[in-house]
Amino acid sequence: MSNLVTVTKELFGVEKVIYFVFVNKGEINHNLIRQLVTAIFIETKPVLKDTSNIKQDIQDKIDRIIDNKLGELLAD
């Protein structure tokens, strides 16, 4: 069974809300989702405030964060 999980973060000082959406199959690991959202938010916050070339910068950062976090989990 798949689950849809949505987590929001406010981009402080800009009055924007960022929605993180995950499709999860099986049991939901809320701790992992929180870690991913926090890491992505921290890494991309400066990019979100500067909109020049925003799409590629964010995509590169998100890919790196997910690869690193999932790599850590798979290594355990």
C-alpha positions as CSV (number, residue, x, y, z in Angstrom):
1,M,0.0,0.0,0.0
2,S,1.4,3.4,-0.9
3,N,1.0,6.5,1.2
4,L,1.3,10.2,0.3
5,V,3.1,12.3,2.9
6,T,3.2,16.1,2.7
7,V,5.4,18.3,4.9
8,T,5.5,22.1,4.8
9,K,8.3,24.5,5.6
10,E,8.0,28.3,5.7
11,L,10.7,30.2,4.0
12,F,11.2,32.8,6.7
13,G,11.4,36.5,5.7
14,V,9.9,35.8,2.2
15,E,6.4,34.7,3.2
16,K,6.5,31.6,1.0
17,V,5.5,28.1,2.0
18,I,7.4,25.1,0.5
19,Y,5.6,21.8,0.2
20,F,7.6,18.6,0.2
21,V,5.6,15.6,-1.1
22,F,6.7,12.0,-0.7
23,V,5.1,8.8,-2.0
24,N,6.0,6.0,0.3
25,K,5.4,2.3,-0.2
26,G,5.0,0.2,2.9
27,E,5.6,1.5,6.4
28,I,6.2,5.3,6.7
29,N,9.5,6.2,8.2
30,H,8.6,9.7,9.6
31,N,12.0,10.2,11.0
32,L,13.7,9.7,7.6
33,I,11.2,12.0,5.9
34,R,11.8,14.7,8.5
35,Q,15.6,14.3,8.0
36,L,15.3,14.6,4.3
37,V,13.0,17.6,4.4
38,T,15.2,19.4,6.9
39,A,18.4,18.7,4.9
40,I,16.8,19.8,1.6
41,F,15.4,22.9,3.2
42,I,18.7,23.9,4.8
43,E,20.6,23.3,1.6
44,T,18.2,25.0,-0.8
45,K,17.0,28.0,1.4
46,P,19.7,30.3,0.0
47,V,18.9,29.3,-3.6
48,L,15.2,29.9,-3.0
49,K,15.9,33.5,-2.0
50,D,17.9,34.1,-5.2
51,T,15.8,33.2,-8.2
52,S,18.5,33.2,-10.9
53,N,19.0,29.7,-12.3
54,I,16.9,28.4,-9.4
55,K,15.6,25.2,-11.0
56,Q,19.0,23.5,-11.8
57,D,20.6,24.6,-8.6
58,I,17.8,23.1,-6.5
59,Q,17.6,19.9,-8.5
60,D,21.4,19.3,-8.1
61,K,21.2,19.9,-4.4
62,I,18.1,17.7,-3.8
63,D,19.7,14.9,-5.9
64,R,22.9,15.0,-3.8
65,I,21.0,15.1,-0.5
66,I,18.8,12.1,-1.4
67,D,21.7,10.1,-2.8
68,N,23.7,10.8,0.4
69,K,20.8,10.0,2.9
70,L,19.7,6.9,1.0
71,G,23.3,5.8,0.7
72,E,23.7,6.0,4.5
73,L,20.5,4.0,5.1
74,L,21.5,1.3,2.6
75,A,24.9,1.0,4.1
76,D,23.5,0.1,7.5
